[in-house]
Amino acid sequence: MKRLILLAAVAFFALPAAAQMQEAFPSYIQINGRAEKEIAPDEFYLQIIINERDSKGKISVESQQRDMIAALKRAGVDVEKQLKMANLSSEFFKKNTSVATAKYQLQLGSSAMVAKVWQALDGLGISNVSILKVSHSKIEQYKAEVRVEAMQNARQSAATLAEAIGQKIGKCFYIYDSNNNVMPVFYDNMAVMRSAKAMGVAEDAAADEPLDFKTIKLQYNVQAKFVLE
């Protein structure tokens, strides 16, 4: 009996709170907003691996390094800024086969430059080149812009629906953004390199016919609630 009385008391005191909320927002519209943007990448990160196995032990890694750096400079690469060792703890490391190996990471600013560099390295017999990732120098700015556009889309959609029933929207009292951080797109490295190979060995051809990279797609969704007036 005491339990029933307690439950009745809780329900009695909850009624005013529910009534106040109903009075505060007598009617509202819940809407989903969506926006997307496609941008062409302007940052390309390549991994270059050189080892003695590529030349069957005839050319040392040190010699291949010198040739690689010279070829990159001829291609227009700022080696000091754009090229770095992938392994910061050691310049060389030994595998079980005792073949000396060196890893580099190279950052380039265009697909045309990617093709040009790949052709230059391939001409030296350095074929172990892969694309780690691509991105854009203003990726964070674009992410923020698309998020704003998604919210604007939600507001416009809510206004359109409210107008259809002869009402207007008031203030927004709820926004839910469940988006995860959008990462740069990764690619099939072998497919990209095969594309470069098919372009021919001439550096001029590589510059005139840049690789056809996919655009980076940013897509955001938000959920919002607006008061109906």
N, C-alpha and C positions, 0 to 999 in steps of 0.2 A: 504493500500500500504506500509506504514511504517512497519507494522507487517511482511509482506512478505520479505521486505529487511532485517529486523532483523534476521529472521529465516535463510535466505540465508547466512548471515554473520556468524552466529553460526555454520552452517554446513560447511562453508568454513574453519573456524579455527579448526574444529574438525577433518578434513581430515588428516592433518599432524600428529596429535596424534595417530589416528588409524593406519596410515601407519607406524609410528615408532614402535608401538606395534607389528604389523604384521611382521616388519623387525626383531624385537628383537626375536620373537618366530614364525618363519614362519610355523612350524608344531609341533604338540605335541601329546602325547598320554595320555589319562585319564584312570586311572585304579583303581580298588578297591582291597585292600589288606585285608586278613583275617587270624586270628590265634586263636587257642584255646588251653587250657591246663586243664587237670583234676588233682586235687590234693586231697589226702586223708586228712581229717581234723585231726588236733592234738590238738584242743582246743574244749572242750565240756562244755557248761554252763547249769547247772541244777538249777531248782528252787525247793526248798523243803519247804513245808508248814506243820507245825505240830499244832494241836489244840486239845482241850479236846473232841471235837465231835467224833474224831476217836476212842477214848476209851470209849465213852459214859459217859464222865465225871469221869471215874474211875482213870485215870492217869493224873496228872497235866502236863501242858506244860513244867514247869521247870524240871520235872522228865524225860519227853520225850527228852528234850534238852540234858540232861546229858547222857542219853542212846545213843542218836544219835552221839554225839561227841565221846563217847567211841568206838562205832562201827566203825566210820570213821577212827579213829586212828588205830584200829585193821586191817582195810582194807588197811592201808598204806597211808592215806591221811594226808598231812601236814595241819592241821586244821588252824594254825595261818596264813598261806599264801593263802590257797585255799578256805576257808569258810568265808563268811561275811554276815552280816545282809542285807537283801534287802531293808529294811526301815531304813535309817540312822537316822531319827529323833526320833524314839522310838523303844525300843526293843519289846514291845507288843502293840497291839491295840485291842480294843473291837468292835465287830460287834453288830448289832441290837439284836442278840440272846444272847449277853453277854458271848460268848464263847471266852476264851483267845486264841489268835493265834500268831504264830511267823513265819516269812518268812526268808528264807536263800537263798543265791546264792552260788553254789559250782562249782568251775572250775576244770575239770579233763583233763588228757592228752592223754587218749586212750579210744577206745570203749570197750576194755576189762575191764578197770577200771570203766566205766559207768555201765556195767553189774554187776560187783562185788559190787559196792556201792549200786545199786538198790536192789540186793538180800539181802544185809545186812540190809538196811532200811525196806524192806518188812518184814523181820524176826522180826522186832520190832513193826510191825503194822503201820509203817509210809508209807502209799501208795500214798500220794499226792505229787508225784515227777514227774516233767515234764522237758523236754529239751527246754530251751529258745532259744538257737542258737548254731551253730557250726562254727568254723573258723579254720584258720591256723596261726601259730606264725609268718610265713614269707609271709603273704598274700600280703602285699604291694610290696615286692620284686618280687613276681610272677606276679602281675599285670603289673609292669613295664616291665618285660621280655616279656610278651605276647604282649604288645603294640609295643615293638621293633620288635618282630617277624612278626606282622601284616604289619609293614612298609617294612620290608625286603621282605615279600611275595609280596607286591605291586611292589617293584623294580624288583624282579625276573620275575614276570608276564609281566611287561612292556618290559623288555629286551627280553623275549621269543617272544612276539608278534612283536616287532620291527625287530628281526632277521628274522622272517618269511617273511618280505617284503624287506629284504636286507638292513636294517638300524640299527642304534644303538641309545640307549637313552643317552641323555646328562643330564644336571643338572635338579633337581626337583625344580619347582618354585611354587608349590601349594600343601599343605597338609591340609586335613580336618579330624579332629578327633571328631566325634559326640558321642563318647561313654559316657554313664553314669557310675558312680562309681559302680563297681560290689560288691554286698553285699554277705556275707556268706549265704549259703543255709539254709532254715528253714525246719523242718521235722514235720511229723504227730506224735506228742508226744505219743498218745495212741497206735499207731502201733508199735513204738519202744519199749514201755513198754510191750506190749503183746508179742513181740519177746523175750524180756528178760525173761518174765514169762514162756514161752514155753521151755526155756533152762533148767529149773529145779531149785531147791533151793540150790544146792551145790555150794559153792564159787569156788571150783576148776573147775567145769564145766564152770562157768562164765568166768574164766580166760582163759580157753582153747578154748572157742568158743565165741569170741567177736561178738558184734552186727554188723550186716551188714549195715553200714551207706553208703549212697550215697556219691560219690565224689563231691567236689566243682568244678564246671565248670566255668572257666574264658574264655570269648570270646570277642574279639575286632575286629572292622572293621575300616579301614581308607580309605580315598580317596586321590589320589595323581595324579599330572600331571607332566610329564617329557617331555623335549624337544627331538624331533626326529632329529637325525643327519644323 
